[in-house]
């Protein structure tokens, strides 16, 4: 493999893993079928229990992981995606 900047063949390839914490949300089908009437009813008639649940129940979250290969030239330090 050749460096596009300096033309050297002294290149190493590293695999980098990126993690990201993402909140889970309801999908469009849930909103069309249930959410449009459930959320107003919940806040009108169940305000106090809904506030208690909102405070004490943690958010639903998931971890997204992506891996990518990065080439690094050992002579000039230029890096690019493989």
HTML snippet that shows the backbone in 3Dmol.js (N, CA, C, O; Angstrom):
<script src="https://3Dmol.org/build/3Dmol-min.js"></script>
<div id="view" style="width:600px;height:400px;position:relative"></div>
<script>
const pdb = `
ATOM      1  N   UNK A   1       0.848  -1.166   0.000  1.00  0.00           N
ATOM      2  CA  UNK A   1       0.000   0.000   0.000  1.00  0.00           C
ATOM      3  C   UNK A   1       0.899   1.236   0.000  1.00  0.00           C
ATOM      4  O   UNK A   1       1.945   1.250   0.648  1.00  0.00           O
ATOM      5  N   UNK A   2       0.485   2.266  -0.728  1.00  0.00           N
ATOM      6  CA  UNK A   2       1.272   3.474  -0.873  1.00  0.00           C
ATOM      7  C   UNK A   2       0.570   4.662  -0.237  1.00  0.00           C
ATOM      8  O   UNK A   2      -0.655   4.775  -0.290  1.00  0.00           O
ATOM      9  N   UNK A   3       1.347   5.539   0.360  1.00  0.00           N
ATOM     10  CA  UNK A   3       0.817   6.771   0.934  1.00  0.00           C
ATOM     11  C   UNK A   3       0.483   7.730  -0.215  1.00  0.00           C
ATOM     12  O   UNK A   3       1.331   7.975  -1.074  1.00  0.00           O
ATOM     13  N   UNK A   4      -0.737   8.275  -0.242  1.00  0.00           N
ATOM     14  CA  UNK A   4      -1.089   9.193  -1.323  1.00  0.00           C
ATOM     15  C   UNK A   4      -0.391  10.546  -1.210  1.00  0.00           C
ATOM     16  O   UNK A   4      -0.331  11.290  -2.189  1.00  0.00           O
ATOM     17  N   UNK A   5       0.135  10.872  -0.036  1.00  0.00           N
ATOM     18  CA  UNK A   5       0.769  12.171   0.167  1.00  0.00           C
ATOM     19  C   UNK A   5       2.247  12.153  -0.218  1.00  0.00           C
ATOM     20  O   UNK A   5       2.708  12.992  -0.992  1.00  0.00           O
ATOM     21  N   UNK A   6       2.992  11.173   0.341  1.00  0.00           N
ATOM     22  CA  UNK A   6       4.441  11.163   0.097  1.00  0.00           C
ATOM     23  C   UNK A   6       4.887  10.004  -0.799  1.00  0.00           C
ATOM     24  O   UNK A   6       6.021  10.023  -1.278  1.00  0.00           O
ATOM     25  N   UNK A   7       4.059   9.016  -1.039  1.00  0.00           N
ATOM     26  CA  UNK A   7       4.404   7.891  -1.899  1.00  0.00           C
ATOM     27  C   UNK A   7       5.176   6.784  -1.207  1.00  0.00           C
ATOM     28  O   UNK A   7       5.643   5.862  -1.875  1.00  0.00           O
ATOM     29  N   UNK A   8       5.322   6.843   0.089  1.00  0.00           N
ATOM     30  CA  UNK A   8       6.060   5.825   0.837  1.00  0.00           C
ATOM     31  C   UNK A   8       5.225   4.549   0.963  1.00  0.00           C
ATOM     32  O   UNK A   8       3.995   4.592   0.954  1.00  0.00           O
ATOM     33  N   UNK A   9       5.918   3.415   1.081  1.00  0.00           N
ATOM     34  CA  UNK A   9       5.223   2.144   1.301  1.00  0.00           C
ATOM     35  C   UNK A   9       5.310   1.705   2.762  1.00  0.00           C
ATOM     36  O   UNK A   9       4.897   0.596   3.102  1.00  0.00           O
ATOM     37  N   UNK A  10       5.835   2.555   3.612  1.00  0.00           N
ATOM     38  CA  UNK A  10       5.932   2.267   5.041  1.00  0.00           C
ATOM     39  C   UNK A  10       4.610   2.673   5.701  1.00  0.00           C
ATOM     40  O   UNK A  10       4.523   3.711   6.357  1.00  0.00           O
ATOM     41  N   UNK A  11       3.588   1.838   5.515  1.00  0.00           N
ATOM     42  CA  UNK A  11       2.228   2.155   5.957  1.00  0.00           C
ATOM     43  C   UNK A  11       1.727   1.040   6.859  1.00  0.00           C
ATOM     44  O   UNK A  11       1.938  -0.138   6.575  1.00  0.00           O
ATOM     45  N   UNK A  12       1.063   1.412   7.946  1.00  0.00           N
ATOM     46  CA  UNK A  12       0.415   0.427   8.814  1.00  0.00           C
ATOM     47  C   UNK A  12      -1.093   0.629   8.745  1.00  0.00           C
ATOM     48  O   UNK A  12      -1.581   1.741   8.545  1.00  0.00           O
ATOM     49  N   UNK A  13      -1.814  -0.467   8.915  1.00  0.00           N
ATOM     50  CA  UNK A  13      -3.275  -0.433   8.884  1.00  0.00           C
ATOM     51  C   UNK A  13      -3.778  -0.791  10.277  1.00  0.00           C
ATOM     52  O   UNK A  13      -3.423  -1.834  10.826  1.00  0.00           O
ATOM     53  N   UNK A  14      -4.610   0.085  10.844  1.00  0.00           N
ATOM     54  CA  UNK A  14      -5.184  -0.141  12.164  1.00  0.00           C
ATOM     55  C   UNK A  14      -6.692  -0.262  12.041  1.00  0.00           C
ATOM     56  O   UNK A  14      -7.309   0.414  11.218  1.00  0.00           O
ATOM     57  N   UNK A  15      -7.288  -1.124  12.862  1.00  0.00           N
ATOM     58  CA  UNK A  15      -8.741  -1.256  12.929  1.00  0.00           C
ATOM     59  C   UNK A  15      -9.193  -0.499  14.168  1.00  0.00           C
ATOM     60  O   UNK A  15      -8.747  -0.782  15.280  1.00  0.00           O
ATOM     61  N   UNK A  16     -10.091   0.476  13.962  1.00  0.00           N
ATOM     62  CA  UNK A  16     -10.580   1.318  15.050  1.00  0.00           C
ATOM     63  C   UNK A  16     -12.054   1.006  15.258  1.00  0.00           C
ATOM     64  O   UNK A  16     -12.828   0.923  14.304  1.00  0.00           O
ATOM     65  N   UNK A  17     -12.430   0.835  16.525  1.00  0.00           N
ATOM     66  CA  UNK A  17     -13.826   0.567  16.860  1.00  0.00           C
ATOM     67  C   UNK A  17     -14.392   1.788  17.576  1.00  0.00           C
ATOM     68  O   UNK A  17     -13.852   2.223  18.593  1.00  0.00           O
ATOM     69  N   UNK A  18     -15.477   2.337  17.042  1.00  0.00           N
ATOM     70  CA  UNK A  18     -16.122   3.494  17.638  1.00  0.00           C
ATOM     71  C   UNK A  18     -17.436   3.044  18.262  1.00  0.00           C
ATOM     72  O   UNK A  18     -18.200   2.299  17.649  1.00  0.00           O
ATOM     73  N   UNK A  19     -17.696   3.504  19.493  1.00  0.00           N
ATOM     74  CA  UNK A  19     -18.952   3.183  20.167  1.00  0.00           C
ATOM     75  C   UNK A  19     -19.716   4.474  20.419  1.00  0.00           C
ATOM     76  O   UNK A  19     -19.128   5.524  20.678  1.00  0.00           O
ATOM     77  N   UNK A  20     -21.035   4.374  20.338  1.00  0.00           N
ATOM     78  CA  UNK A  20     -21.895   5.532  20.520  1.00  0.00           C
ATOM     79  C   UNK A  20     -23.133   5.087  21.274  1.00  0.00           C
ATOM     80  O   UNK A  20     -23.725   4.060  20.944  1.00  0.00           O
ATOM     81  N   UNK A  21     -23.529   5.849  22.281  1.00  0.00           N
ATOM     82  CA  UNK A  21     -24.719   5.547  23.066  1.00  0.00           C
ATOM     83  C   UNK A  21     -25.905   6.287  22.460  1.00  0.00           C
ATOM     84  O   UNK A  21     -25.880   7.512  22.344  1.00  0.00           O
ATOM     85  N   UNK A  22     -26.950   5.544  22.069  1.00  0.00           N
ATOM     86  CA  UNK A  22     -28.099   6.112  21.370  1.00  0.00           C
ATOM     87  C   UNK A  22     -29.357   5.813  22.162  1.00  0.00           C
ATOM     88  O   UNK A  22     -29.540   4.701  22.657  1.00  0.00           O
ATOM     89  N   UNK A  23     -30.234   6.821  22.283  1.00  0.00           N
ATOM     90  CA  UNK A  23     -31.526   6.624  22.944  1.00  0.00           C
ATOM     91  C   UNK A  23     -32.470   5.880  22.014  1.00  0.00           C
ATOM     92  O   UNK A  23     -32.518   6.148  20.814  1.00  0.00           O
ATOM     93  N   UNK A  24     -33.218   4.946  22.580  1.00  0.00           N
ATOM     94  CA  UNK A  24     -34.223   4.227  21.792  1.00  0.00           C
ATOM     95  C   UNK A  24     -35.509   5.045  21.793  1.00  0.00           C
ATOM     96  O   UNK A  24     -35.898   5.606  22.818  1.00  0.00           O
ATOM     97  N   UNK A  25     -36.156   5.107  20.648  1.00  0.00           N
ATOM     98  CA  UNK A  25     -37.416   5.817  20.516  1.00  0.00           C
ATOM     99  C   UNK A  25     -38.449   4.884  19.887  1.00  0.00           C
ATOM    100  O   UNK A  25     -38.108   3.862  19.293  1.00  0.00           O
ATOM    101  N   UNK A  26     -39.715   5.261  20.031  1.00  0.00           N
ATOM    102  CA  UNK A  26     -40.772   4.495  19.386  1.00  0.00           C
ATOM    103  C   UNK A  26     -40.740   4.747  17.883  1.00  0.00           C
ATOM    104  O   UNK A  26     -40.371   5.832  17.434  1.00  0.00           O
ATOM    105  N   UNK A  27     -41.123   3.750  17.122  1.00  0.00           N
ATOM    106  CA  UNK A  27     -41.148   3.864  15.673  1.00  0.00           C
ATOM    107  C   UNK A  27     -42.412   4.536  15.172  1.00  0.00           C
ATOM    108  O   UNK A  27     -43.313   4.853  15.948  1.00  0.00           O
ATOM    109  N   UNK A  28     -42.467   4.746  13.885  1.00  0.00           N
ATOM    110  CA  UNK A  28     -43.595   5.426  13.253  1.00  0.00           C
ATOM    111  C   UNK A  28     -44.886   4.622  13.364  1.00  0.00           C
ATOM    112  O   UNK A  28     -45.968   5.197  13.483  1.00  0.00           O
ATOM    113  N   UNK A  29     -44.778   3.290  13.327  1.00  0.00           N
ATOM    114  CA  UNK A  29     -45.984   2.455  13.433  1.00  0.00           C
ATOM    115  C   UNK A  29     -46.600   2.579  14.822  1.00  0.00           C
ATOM    116  O   UNK A  29     -47.824   2.608  14.951  1.00  0.00           O
ATOM    117  N   UNK A  30     -45.771   2.654  15.864  1.00  0.00           N
ATOM    118  CA  UNK A  30     -46.280   2.832  17.222  1.00  0.00           C
ATOM    119  C   UNK A  30     -47.004   4.168  17.334  1.00  0.00           C
ATOM    120  O   UNK A  30     -48.078   4.241  17.930  1.00  0.00           O
ATOM    121  N   UNK A  31     -46.427   5.228  16.766  1.00  0.00           N
ATOM    122  CA  UNK A  31     -47.061   6.547  16.845  1.00  0.00           C
ATOM    123  C   UNK A  31     -48.369   6.588  16.073  1.00  0.00           C
ATOM    124  O   UNK A  31     -49.324   7.223  16.521  1.00  0.00           O
ATOM    125  N   UNK A  32     -48.436   5.920  14.916  1.00  0.00           N
ATOM    126  CA  UNK A  32     -49.664   5.925  14.122  1.00  0.00           C
ATOM    127  C   UNK A  32     -50.760   5.117  14.815  1.00  0.00           C
ATOM    128  O   UNK A  32     -51.920   5.530  14.822  1.00  0.00           O
ATOM    129  N   UNK A  33     -50.409   3.976  15.393  1.00  0.00           N
ATOM    130  CA  UNK A  33     -51.419   3.090  15.986  1.00  0.00           C
ATOM    131  C   UNK A  33     -51.776   3.454  17.422  1.00  0.00           C
ATOM    132  O   UNK A  33     -52.954   3.423  17.777  1.00  0.00           O
ATOM    133  N   UNK A  34     -50.811   3.792  18.247  1.00  0.00           N
ATOM    134  CA  UNK A  34     -51.050   3.939  19.681  1.00  0.00           C
ATOM    135  C   UNK A  34     -50.694   5.322  20.212  1.00  0.00           C
ATOM    136  O   UNK A  34     -51.470   5.902  20.972  1.00  0.00           O
ATOM    137  N   UNK A  35     -49.565   5.852  19.837  1.00  0.00           N
ATOM    138  CA  UNK A  35     -49.008   7.042  20.465  1.00  0.00           C
ATOM    139  C   UNK A  35     -49.836   8.300  20.341  1.00  0.00           C
ATOM    140  O   UNK A  35     -49.830   9.127  21.252  1.00  0.00           O
ATOM    141  N   UNK A  36     -50.548   8.470  19.243  1.00  0.00           N
ATOM    142  CA  UNK A  36     -51.286   9.715  19.033  1.00  0.00           C
ATOM    143  C   UNK A  36     -52.405   9.905  20.052  1.00  0.00           C
ATOM    144  O   UNK A  36     -52.770  11.042  20.354  1.00  0.00           O
ATOM    145  N   UNK A  37     -52.957   8.814  20.589  1.00  0.00           N
ATOM    146  CA  UNK A  37     -53.990   8.974  21.609  1.00  0.00           C
ATOM    147  C   UNK A  37     -53.501   8.598  23.013  1.00  0.00           C
ATOM    148  O   UNK A  37     -54.055   9.099  23.991  1.00  0.00           O
ATOM    149  N   UNK A  38     -52.499   7.745  23.148  1.00  0.00           N
ATOM    150  CA  UNK A  38     -52.048   7.302  24.461  1.00  0.00           C
ATOM    151  C   UNK A  38     -51.320   8.404  25.230  1.00  0.00           C
ATOM    152  O   UNK A  38     -51.555   8.578  26.426  1.00  0.00           O
ATOM    153  N   UNK A  39     -50.446   9.144  24.564  1.00  0.00           N
ATOM    154  CA  UNK A  39     -49.663  10.177  25.260  1.00  0.00           C
ATOM    155  C   UNK A  39     -50.562  11.284  25.826  1.00  0.00           C
ATOM    156  O   UNK A  39     -50.376  11.639  26.990  1.00  0.00           O
ATOM    157  N   UNK A  40     -51.526  11.855  25.083  1.00  0.00           N
ATOM    158  CA  UNK A  40     -52.409  12.865  25.695  1.00  0.00           C
ATOM    159  C   UNK A  40     -53.263  12.306  26.830  1.00  0.00           C
ATOM    160  O   UNK A  40     -53.463  12.981  27.840  1.00  0.00           O
ATOM    161  N   UNK A  41     -53.769  11.076  26.679  1.00  0.00           N
ATOM    162  CA  UNK A  41     -54.568  10.471  27.750  1.00  0.00           C
ATOM    163  C   UNK A  41     -53.711  10.251  28.986  1.00  0.00           C
ATOM    164  O   UNK A  41     -54.153  10.507  30.106  1.00  0.00           O
ATOM    165  N   UNK A  42     -52.485   9.775  28.786  1.00  0.00           N
ATOM    166  CA  UNK A  42     -51.588   9.526  29.922  1.00  0.00           C
ATOM    167  C   UNK A  42     -51.309  10.820  30.690  1.00  0.00           C
ATOM    168  O   UNK A  42     -51.341  10.825  31.921  1.00  0.00           O
ATOM    169  N   UNK A  43     -51.039  11.902  29.983  1.00  0.00           N
ATOM    170  CA  UNK A  43     -50.708  13.148  30.671  1.00  0.00           C
ATOM    171  C   UNK A  43     -51.948  13.842  31.242  1.00  0.00           C
ATOM    172  O   UNK A  43     -51.825  14.600  32.204  1.00  0.00           O
ATOM    173  N   UNK A  44     -53.124  13.608  30.688  1.00  0.00           N
ATOM    174  CA  UNK A  44     -54.331  14.217  31.253  1.00  0.00           C
ATOM    175  C   UNK A  44     -54.810  13.500  32.512  1.00  0.00           C
ATOM    176  O   UNK A  44     -55.172  14.147  33.495  1.00  0.00           O
ATOM    177  N   UNK A  45     -54.814  12.162  32.488  1.00  0.00           N
ATOM    178  CA  UNK A  45     -55.408  11.405  33.589  1.00  0.00           C
ATOM    179  C   UNK A  45     -54.395  10.769  34.538  1.00  0.00           C
ATOM    180  O   UNK A  45     -54.730  10.465  35.683  1.00  0.00           O
ATOM    181  N   UNK A  46     -53.185  10.568  34.086  1.00  0.00           N
ATOM    182  CA  UNK A  46     -52.183   9.897  34.908  1.00  0.00           C
ATOM    183  C   UNK A  46     -50.943  10.771  35.100  1.00  0.00           C
ATOM    184  O   UNK A  46     -49.821  10.274  35.008  1.00  0.00           O
ATOM    185  N   UNK A  47     -51.131  12.060  35.364  1.00  0.00           N
ATOM    186  CA  UNK A  47     -50.017  12.995  35.412  1.00  0.00           C
ATOM    187  C   UNK A  47     -49.023  12.658  36.517  1.00  0.00           C
ATOM    188  O   UNK A  47     -47.822  12.587  36.257  1.00  0.00           O
ATOM    189  N   UNK A  48     -49.492  12.450  37.733  1.00  0.00           N
ATOM    190  CA  UNK A  48     -48.582  12.187  38.854  1.00  0.00           C
ATOM    191  C   UNK A  48     -47.831  10.863  38.672  1.00  0.00           C
ATOM    192  O   UNK A  48     -46.607  10.852  38.804  1.00  0.00           O
ATOM    193  N   UNK A  49     -48.509   9.745  38.375  1.00  0.00           N
ATOM    194  CA  UNK A  49     -47.745   8.514  38.144  1.00  0.00           C
ATOM    195  C   UNK A  49     -46.798   8.621  36.947  1.00  0.00           C
ATOM    196  O   UNK A  49     -45.704   8.057  36.972  1.00  0.00           O
ATOM    197  N   UNK A  50     -47.209   9.342  35.901  1.00  0.00           N
ATOM    198  CA  UNK A  50     -46.341   9.498  34.737  1.00  0.00           C
ATOM    199  C   UNK A  50     -45.092  10.290  35.100  1.00  0.00           C
ATOM    200  O   UNK A  50     -44.004   9.970  34.620  1.00  0.00           O
ATOM    201  N   UNK A  51     -45.221  11.307  35.930  1.00  0.00           N
ATOM    202  CA  UNK A  51     -44.049  12.079  36.369  1.00  0.00           C
ATOM    203  C   UNK A  51     -43.119  11.230  37.227  1.00  0.00           C
ATOM    204  O   UNK A  51     -41.898  11.310  37.097  1.00  0.00           O
ATOM    205  N   UNK A  52     -43.709  10.412  38.110  1.00  0.00           N
ATOM    206  CA  UNK A  52     -42.876   9.535  38.949  1.00  0.00           C
ATOM    207  C   UNK A  52     -42.114   8.541  38.081  1.00  0.00           C
ATOM    208  O   UNK A  52     -40.924   8.314  38.298  1.00  0.00           O
ATOM    209  N   UNK A  53     -42.787   7.949  37.104  1.00  0.00           N
ATOM    210  CA  UNK A  53     -42.119   7.002  36.204  1.00  0.00           C
ATOM    211  C   UNK A  53     -41.038   7.714  35.414  1.00  0.00           C
ATOM    212  O   UNK A  53     -39.945   7.171  35.249  1.00  0.00           O
ATOM    213  N   UNK A  54     -41.311   8.927  34.916  1.00  0.00           N
ATOM    214  CA  UNK A  54     -40.345   9.682  34.127  1.00  0.00           C
ATOM    215  C   UNK A  54     -39.093  10.002  34.950  1.00  0.00           C
ATOM    216  O   UNK A  54     -37.987  10.030  34.410  1.00  0.00           O
ATOM    217  N   UNK A  55     -39.262  10.237  36.230  1.00  0.00           N
ATOM    218  CA  UNK A  55     -38.118  10.586  37.092  1.00  0.00           C
ATOM    219  C   UNK A  55     -37.285   9.355  37.437  1.00  0.00           C
ATOM    220  O   UNK A  55     -36.058   9.407  37.361  1.00  0.00           O
ATOM    221  N   UNK A  56     -37.927   8.250  37.815  1.00  0.00           N
ATOM    222  CA  UNK A  56     -37.196   7.127  38.387  1.00  0.00           C
ATOM    223  C   UNK A  56     -36.842   6.007  37.412  1.00  0.00           C
ATOM    224  O   UNK A  56     -35.925   5.235  37.693  1.00  0.00           O
ATOM    225  N   UNK A  57     -37.521   5.892  36.299  1.00  0.00           N
ATOM    226  CA  UNK A  57     -37.205   4.836  35.339  1.00  0.00           C
ATOM    227  C   UNK A  57     -36.151   5.368  34.376  1.00  0.00           C
ATOM    228  O   UNK A  57     -36.336   6.430  33.782  1.00  0.00           O
ATOM    229  N   UNK A  58     -35.056   4.644  34.218  1.00  0.00           N
ATOM    230  CA  UNK A  58     -33.993   5.144  33.332  1.00  0.00           C
ATOM    231  C   UNK A  58     -34.421   5.117  31.868  1.00  0.00           C
ATOM    232  O   UNK A  58     -35.340   4.393  31.484  1.00  0.00           O
ATOM    233  N   UNK A  59     -33.729   5.929  31.059  1.00  0.00           N
ATOM    234  CA  UNK A  59     -34.008   5.964  29.627  1.00  0.00           C
ATOM    235  C   UNK A  59     -33.574   4.662  28.984  1.00  0.00           C
ATOM    236  O   UNK A  59     -32.636   4.005  29.436  1.00  0.00           O
ATOM    237  N   UNK A  60     -34.272   4.305  27.925  1.00  0.00           N
ATOM    238  CA  UNK A  60     -33.880   3.124  27.156  1.00  0.00           C
ATOM    239  C   UNK A  60     -32.778   3.543  26.198  1.00  0.00           C
ATOM    240  O   UNK A  60     -32.967   4.427  25.362  1.00  0.00           O
ATOM    241  N   UNK A  61     -31.632   2.902  26.328  1.00  0.00           N
ATOM    242  CA  UNK A  61     -30.493   3.247  25.491  1.00  0.00           C
ATOM    243  C   UNK A  61     -29.858   1.985  24.942  1.00  0.00           C
ATOM    244  O   UNK A  61     -29.956   0.913  25.540  1.00  0.00           O
ATOM    245  N   UNK A  62     -29.204   2.123  23.797  1.00  0.00           N
ATOM    246  CA  UNK A  62     -28.466   1.009  23.232  1.00  0.00           C
ATOM    247  C   UNK A  62     -27.129   1.527  22.724  1.00  0.00           C
ATOM    248  O   UNK A  62     -26.958   2.722  22.486  1.00  0.00           O
ATOM    249  N   UNK A  63     -26.192   0.611  22.564  1.00  0.00           N
ATOM    250  CA  UNK A  63     -24.856   0.963  22.111  1.00  0.00           C
ATOM    251  C   UNK A  63     -24.713   0.578  20.648  1.00  0.00           C
ATOM    252  O   UNK A  63     -24.986  -0.560  20.267  1.00  0.00           O
ATOM    253  N   UNK A  64     -24.284   1.536  19.829  1.00  0.00           N
ATOM    254  CA  UNK A  64     -23.987   1.259  18.431  1.00  0.00           C
ATOM    255  C   UNK A  64     -22.475   1.215  18.274  1.00  0.00           C
ATOM    256  O   UNK A  64     -21.770   2.106  18.749  1.00  0.00           O
ATOM    257  N   UNK A  65     -21.980   0.182  17.610  1.00  0.00           N
ATOM    258  CA  UNK A  65     -20.550   0.022  17.399  1.00  0.00           C
ATOM    259  C   UNK A  65     -20.246  -0.006  15.920  1.00  0.00           C
ATOM    260  O   UNK A  65     -20.913  -0.693  15.147  1.00  0.00           O
ATOM    261  N   UNK A  66     -19.228   0.752  15.532  1.00  0.00           N
ATOM    262  CA  UNK A  66     -18.774   0.770  14.147  1.00  0.00           C
ATOM    263  C   UNK A  66     -17.285   0.490  14.130  1.00  0.00           C
ATOM    264  O   UNK A  66     -16.546   0.997  14.975  1.00  0.00           O
ATOM    265  N   UNK A  67     -16.844  -0.302  13.188  1.00  0.00           N
ATOM    266  CA  UNK A  67     -15.420  -0.540  13.015  1.00  0.00           C
ATOM    267  C   UNK A  67     -14.998   0.007  11.661  1.00  0.00           C
ATOM    268  O   UNK A  67     -15.735  -0.090  10.680  1.00  0.00           O
ATOM    269  N   UNK A  68     -13.810   0.578  11.620  1.00  0.00           N
ATOM    270  CA  UNK A  68     -13.276   1.074  10.364  1.00  0.00           C
ATOM    271  C   UNK A  68     -11.770   0.863  10.350  1.00  0.00           C
ATOM    272  O   UNK A  68     -11.120   0.818  11.394  1.00  0.00           O
ATOM    273  N   UNK A  69     -11.237   0.737   9.150  1.00  0.00           N
ATOM    274  CA  UNK A  69      -9.804   0.559   8.964  1.00  0.00           C
ATOM    275  C   UNK A  69      -9.182   1.894   8.586  1.00  0.00           C
ATOM    276  O   UNK A  69      -9.689   2.602   7.716  1.00  0.00           O
ATOM    277  N   UNK A  70      -8.087   2.230   9.244  1.00  0.00           N
ATOM    278  CA  UNK A  70      -7.383   3.477   8.983  1.00  0.00           C
ATOM    279  C   UNK A  70      -5.939   3.151   8.651  1.00  0.00           C
ATOM    280  O   UNK A  70      -5.268   2.428   9.387  1.00  0.00           O
ATOM    281  N   UNK A  71      -5.468   3.691   7.539  1.00  0.00           N
ATOM    282  CA  UNK A  71      -4.069   3.527   7.139  1.00  0.00           C
ATOM    283  C   UNK A  71      -3.278   4.738   7.624  1.00  0.00           C
ATOM    284  O   UNK A  71      -3.731   5.875   7.494  1.00  0.00           O
ATOM    285  N   UNK A  72      -2.094   4.489   8.183  1.00  0.00           N
ATOM    286  CA  UNK A  72      -1.243   5.564   8.701  1.00  0.00           C
ATOM    287  C   UNK A  72       0.145   5.410   8.098  1.00  0.00           C
ATOM    288  O   UNK A  72       0.769   4.354   8.203  1.00  0.00           O
ATOM    289  N   UNK A  73       0.620   6.478   7.464  1.00  0.00           N
ATOM    290  CA  UNK A  73       1.970   6.481   6.913  1.00  0.00           C
ATOM    291  C   UNK A  73       2.956   6.717   8.049  1.00  0.00           C
ATOM    292  O   UNK A  73       2.787   7.647   8.839  1.00  0.00           O
ATOM    293  N   UNK A  74       3.986   5.879   8.133  1.00  0.00           N
ATOM    294  CA  UNK A  74       4.964   5.988   9.205  1.00  0.00           C
ATOM    295  C   UNK A  74       5.996   7.087   8.924  1.00  0.00           C
ATOM    296  O   UNK A  74       6.695   7.513   9.843  1.00  0.00           O
ATOM    297  N   UNK A  75       6.106   7.548   7.693  1.00  0.00           N
ATOM    298  CA  UNK A  75       7.084   8.581   7.354  1.00  0.00           C
ATOM    299  C   UNK A  75       6.511   9.987   7.576  1.00  0.00           C
ATOM    300  O   UNK A  75       7.121  10.808   8.261  1.00  0.00           O
ATOM    301  N   UNK A  76       5.350  10.256   7.001  1.00  0.00           N
ATOM    302  CA  UNK A  76       4.811  11.628   7.086  1.00  0.00           C
ATOM    303  C   UNK A  76       3.666  11.788   8.075  1.00  0.00           C
ATOM    304  O   UNK A  76       3.302  12.916   8.405  1.00  0.00           O
ATOM    305  N   UNK A  77       3.085  10.686   8.559  1.00  0.00           N
ATOM    306  CA  UNK A  77       2.008  10.748   9.542  1.00  0.00           C
ATOM    307  C   UNK A  77       0.617  10.951   8.935  1.00  0.00           C
ATOM    308  O   UNK A  77      -0.362  11.105   9.665  1.00  0.00           O
ATOM    309  N   UNK A  78       0.532  10.953   7.628  1.00  0.00           N
ATOM    310  CA  UNK A  78      -0.761  11.123   6.950  1.00  0.00           C
ATOM    311  C   UNK A  78      -1.634   9.886   7.209  1.00  0.00           C
ATOM    312  O   UNK A  78      -1.143   8.759   7.152  1.00  0.00           O
ATOM    313  N   UNK A  79      -2.916  10.096   7.490  1.00  0.00           N
ATOM    314  CA  UNK A  79      -3.818   8.959   7.686  1.00  0.00           C
ATOM    315  C   UNK A  79      -5.009   9.085   6.753  1.00  0.00           C
ATOM    316  O   UNK A  79      -5.435  10.194   6.433  1.00  0.00           O
ATOM    317  N   UNK A  80      -5.549   7.951   6.314  1.00  0.00           N
ATOM    318  CA  UNK A  80      -6.688   7.898   5.417  1.00  0.00           C
ATOM    319  C   UNK A  80      -7.425   6.602   5.651  1.00  0.00           C
ATOM    320  O   UNK A  80      -6.898   5.658   6.240  1.00  0.00           O
ATOM    321  N   UNK A  81      -8.645   6.575   5.182  1.00  0.00           N
ATOM    322  CA  UNK A  81      -9.471   5.402   5.369  1.00  0.00           C
ATOM    323  C   UNK A  81      -9.170   4.367   4.301  1.00  0.00           C
ATOM    324  O   UNK A  81      -9.040   4.699   3.123  1.00  0.00           O
ATOM    325  N   UNK A  82      -9.058   3.117   4.714  1.00  0.00           N
ATOM    326  CA  UNK A  82      -8.723   2.038   3.786  1.00  0.00           C
ATOM    327  C   UNK A  82      -9.911   1.626   2.975  1.00  0.00           C
ATOM    328  O   UNK A  82      -9.807   0.726   2.141  1.00  0.00           O
TER     329      UNK A  82
END
`;
const viewer = $3Dmol.createViewer("view");
viewer.addModel(pdb, "pdb");
viewer.setStyle({}, {cartoon: {color: "spectrum"}});
viewer.zoomTo();
viewer.render();
</script>
